[in-house]
Amino acid sequence: MTTLDLVPGLITTREEVAKAYGGSVFSGGIVSAPKSAKVFIYSDPKVGEKHGYTFDGWAEEDEFGPLYLYTGAGPTGDQEMLRGNKTLLETLANGREVHLFVANGKVPGKKEVSQRYVGQVVLDLVEPYVERQAPGSDGAMRMVFVFRLRPAEGAAIEVSAADAAKPATKSTKVELPKKAKEPKVPAQPGTKDKRTEKHATAQTTAQIPGGPRTVVRREGKLCTAFEEFLTAAGHECKSFQITVEGEPGTLTPDLYDATDKVLYEAKGLATRNHVRMAIGQLLDYRRHIDEPDLRLAVLLPEEPTPDVRALLDSVGIALVTQTANGFASYPLVPVTV
């Protein structure tokens, strides 16, 4: 193998990377290089734009720092967690390095696309991917994985404004046939799982690239439990994927009970700040969902304070809370403002 120093900003080609570290030149956007214990990701947002979706690119920075979105492998039909997608997801468990490249235009005088090295990244521990609807190369809508990548601990990365996720060219609302399942997160080295007796929610403390941090997955588990509760009662559950013209990314409500026409937003804590955030999200979602008699509700793991409950009542938003035996305040009763 030849030598190639991976320095953020390096302009290279897939062929040069393969010569230095192994892996195939023509195996799609996710390339496994077992000999060097690395996985290479080649992102080309323009490919997605041709098919009508604009997920790939740097998303708005959150409390954990920069976040790069990358659409998984599979040009048509629902994507599956196999081959390259599975290889990328399993880096959470096997610790293989993940290196991100972004297409940088054609190599002068050749048809080959050059690659700009961004840096070493890791999948987000809490939500390594989300499921979204997008057209395939055949034009048919299908489910895709959108992986969520963050800078690895101590790694230098090159964050370019040119690589920001592109804004949507039009506003759309796609009805998801069912709520996306909680992401499958492989067991990670050094992970401890703690469960509370009351609600069987989980808190995970993990040593991962990016530093040790405590991650609470209450919302996903709460949503899953409530969806199973509704489904057992014969209700149809789904959600929506909303794009807004001029804005990158998508808006995706937690859960829509199509039988009772109730839109739910779940929060892992019953604090005032969490409930205020849920109220804002629900009011925003309602503006984009043309559904007669739509009702709004917040889903919490426990009762909030009386004043927080009064806040919900004042804006006409219902409250459902998890209990040891199920869910309180369900079915909903009309709330008057």
Secondary structure in CASP SS format (residue, H / E / C, confidence):
PFRMAT SS
TARGET T0000
AUTHOR 0000-0000-0000
METHOD secondary structure of the structure
MODEL  1
M C 1.00
T C 1.00
T C 1.00
L C 1.00
D C 1.00
L C 1.00
V C 1.00
P C 1.00
G C 1.00
L C 1.00
I E 1.00
T E 1.00
T C 1.00
R H 1.00
E H 1.00
E H 1.00
V H 1.00
A H 1.00
K H 1.00
A H 1.00
Y H 1.00
G C 1.00
G C 1.00
S C 1.00
V C 1.00
F C 1.00
S C 1.00
G C 1.00
G C 1.00
I E 1.00
V E 1.00
S E 1.00
A E 1.00
P H 1.00
K H 1.00
S H 1.00
A C 1.00
K E 1.00
V E 1.00
F E 1.00
I E 1.00
Y E 1.00
S E 1.00
D C 1.00
P H 1.00
K H 1.00
V H 1.00
G H 1.00
E H 1.00
K H 1.00
H H 1.00
G C 1.00
Y C 1.00
T C 1.00
F C 1.00
D C 1.00
G E 1.00
W E 1.00
A C 1.00
E C 1.00
E C 1.00
D E 1.00
E C 1.00
F C 1.00
G E 1.00
P C 1.00
L C 1.00
Y E 1.00
L E 1.00
Y E 1.00
T E 1.00
G C 1.00
A C 1.00
G C 1.00
P C 1.00
T C 1.00
G C 1.00
D C 1.00
Q C 1.00
E C 1.00
M C 1.00
L C 1.00
R H 1.00
G H 1.00
N H 1.00
K H 1.00
T H 1.00
L H 1.00
L H 1.00
E C 1.00
T H 1.00
L H 1.00
A H 1.00
N H 1.00
G C 1.00
R C 1.00
E E 1.00
V E 1.00
H E 1.00
L E 1.00
F E 1.00
V E 1.00
A E 1.00
N E 1.00
G E 1.00
K E 1.00
V C 1.00
P C 1.00
G C 1.00
K C 1.00
K C 1.00
E C 1.00
V E 1.00
S E 1.00
Q E 1.00
R E 1.00
Y E 1.00
V E 1.00
G E 1.00
Q E 1.00
V E 1.00
V E 1.00
L E 1.00
D C 1.00
L C 1.00
V C 1.00
E C 1.00
P C 1.00
Y E 1.00
V E 1.00
E E 1.00
R E 1.00
Q E 1.00
A E 1.00
P E 1.00
G C 1.00
S C 1.00
D C 1.00
G C 1.00
A C 1.00
M E 1.00
R E 1.00
M E 1.00
V E 1.00
F E 1.00
V E 1.00
F E 1.00
R E 1.00
L E 1.00
R E 1.00
P E 1.00
A C 1.00
E C 1.00
G C 1.00
A C 1.00
A C 1.00
I C 1.00
E C 1.00
V C 1.00
S C 1.00
A H 1.00
A H 1.00
D H 1.00
A E 1.00
A C 1.00
K C 1.00
P C 1.00
A E 1.00
T C 1.00
K C 1.00
S C 1.00
T E 1.00
K E 1.00
V E 1.00
E E 1.00
L E 1.00
P C 1.00
K C 1.00
K C 1.00
A C 1.00
K C 1.00
E C 1.00
P C 1.00
K C 1.00
V C 1.00
P C 1.00
A C 1.00
Q C 1.00
P C 1.00
G C 1.00
T C 1.00
K E 1.00
D E 1.00
K E 1.00
R E 1.00
T C 1.00
E C 1.00
K C 1.00
H C 1.00
A C 1.00
T C 1.00
A E 1.00
Q E 1.00
T E 1.00
T E 1.00
A E 1.00
Q C 1.00
I C 1.00
P C 1.00
G C 1.00
G C 1.00
P C 1.00
R E 1.00
T E 1.00
V E 1.00
V E 1.00
R C 1.00
R H 1.00
E H 1.00
G H 1.00
K H 1.00
L H 1.00
C H 1.00
T H 1.00
A H 1.00
F H 1.00
E H 1.00
E H 1.00
F H 1.00
L H 1.00
T H 1.00
A H 1.00
A C 1.00
G C 1.00
H C 1.00
E C 1.00
C E 1.00
K E 1.00
S E 1.00
F E 1.00
Q E 1.00
I E 1.00
T E 1.00
V C 1.00
E E 1.00
G C 1.00
E C 1.00
P C 1.00
G C 1.00
T C 1.00
L E 1.00
T C 1.00
P C 1.00
D C 1.00
L E 1.00
Y E 1.00
D E 1.00
A C 1.00
T C 1.00
D C 1.00
K C 1.00
V E 1.00
L E 1.00
Y E 1.00
E E 1.00
A E 1.00
K C 1.00
G C 1.00
L C 1.00
A C 1.00
T C 1.00
R H 1.00
N H 1.00
H H 1.00
V H 1.00
R H 1.00
M H 1.00
A H 1.00
I H 1.00
G H 1.00
Q H 1.00
L H 1.00
L H 1.00
D H 1.00
Y H 1.00
R H 1.00
R H 1.00
H H 1.00
I C 1.00
D C 1.00
E C 1.00
P C 1.00
D C 1.00
L C 1.00
R E 1.00
L E 1.00
A E 1.00
V E 1.00
L E 1.00
L E 1.00
P C 1.00
E C 1.00
E C 1.00
P C 1.00
T C 1.00
P H 1.00
D H 1.00
V H 1.00
R H 1.00
A H 1.00
L H 1.00
L H 1.00
D H 1.00
S H 1.00
V C 1.00
G C 1.00
I C 1.00
A E 1.00
L E 1.00
V E 1.00
T E 1.00
Q E 1.00
T E 1.00
A C 1.00
N C 1.00
G E 1.00
F E 1.00
A E 1.00
S C 1.00
Y C 1.00
P C 1.00
L C 1.00
V C 1.00
P C 1.00
V C 1.00
T C 1.00
V C 1.00
END
